[in-house]
Amino acid sequence: MKSTFAVAGLIGLFALMPKTKILGRWETKPSPKGSITGVVFYKDNTYEGYVNKKPFVSGKYELRGNTIRIEETGCNGLKAFYKLILFSHSDSMRFEPINDSCAERKEGMQRIILGRVK
């Protein structure tokens, strides 16, 4: 019985581990015009996106392995799936589209590289 709880606990821990890698604040380097785009991933599977500290989008996310599903207030609520690529000791991230029918979001997501804010 104890081993069953231990195995269940480990499975639960492994299921949560990838999500913890993205929790917190991430930002781009300043653009040539000085704008900084960022996103904050919260524990409750919500996120907020901003430009120069002004919110412009919010929604929900789900992370499974290296696939992130997002659903936001923009794009008429259309869901999107992206491959999440963490690099540079998991302090940077970028996205590759898997399925996103919102052209504006897809264009922005493909161009963005975010760094962890410490």
N, C-alpha and C positions, 0 to 999 in steps of 0.2 A: 504494500500500500504506500509506504514512504517513497519507494522508488518511482511509483506512478506519479505522485505529486512532484517529485524532483524533475522528472522528464517533462511534465506539463509546464512546470515553472521555467525550465530551459527553453522550451519551444516558445513560450510567451515572451521571454527575454529576447530571443533571436528575432521574433516578429517585430519587436519594438526597436531594436537596435538601429536599423537603417534610418528610421524617422528621426532619431535623436541626432543624427549627423547633420540634418538640415535645419534644426530648430534654431531660432534666433534671427538676427539682422544680417542681411547681405546687401552689398551696394556695388555699383559700377564705379570705375574711375571717372573723374570729371570729363565731360565731353569737351570739344573745342570751345563751346559756348559756356562751359562751366556747370552744366546741368549734371546732377547725380540722380540716377534711378536706383531704387532699392525695393526690397521686399522683406517682410518679417513673417516667418513661419512660426505659428504658435502650437503648443501641445494639443490643443483641442481640434486640430486638423483644419484650422482656418488660417488665412493669410491676408496681409494688406500690402498693396503696392503703392509706391509714392515716387514723385519727382520733386527734388529739392524740398523734401520733408512734407510736401502737400499730397495727401491721399488722392489716388485716382482710380483705384480698383481694389476690390476685396472679394473674397470667395472662400471656397473649401478646397482642400487637397487631400489626396490619399496616395501614400507611397507604398509600393509593393516591389521589393527588390530595387531595381534601378529604373522602374517605370513610375512616373508621377501622373496622376489624373487630376485635372483642375476643372473647377466649375466656378465661374465668377459672375459678377454683376453686369459686366459688359458682354458683348457678343451674343446678346439675346439668351443668355444662360446656356449656350452650347458647351458641352463638355469637351475636353481635349486630353490627349494622351501624348506624353513626351518621354523620351529616354533622358534620364537625369545623369549627367556625367560630372562626377566629382574628380578634381585633380589638384595637384600641388598640395599634397598632404591633406586632402579634403577641405582646403581653405578656399577653393574656387569651384564654381559650378557653371555649366552651360547646358543647353537643352537641344536635343535633336527631335524633330517632329515624328510621331508615329501616326497619329490621326488627329487632325484639327481642321475643321471646315470654316473657321473664322480667319480669313486672309490677313486682316490687320494684326490680330494677335500672333498668328503664325510668323509673320514677317518680323515682328518685334522680338519674339522668343528666340528665333534663330540667330539674331544678331547679338543678343545680350550675353555678357560674361559678368558674373557676380563674384565678389570676394567677401569672405566672412568679415564682419565688423567685430572686433574684439574689445 
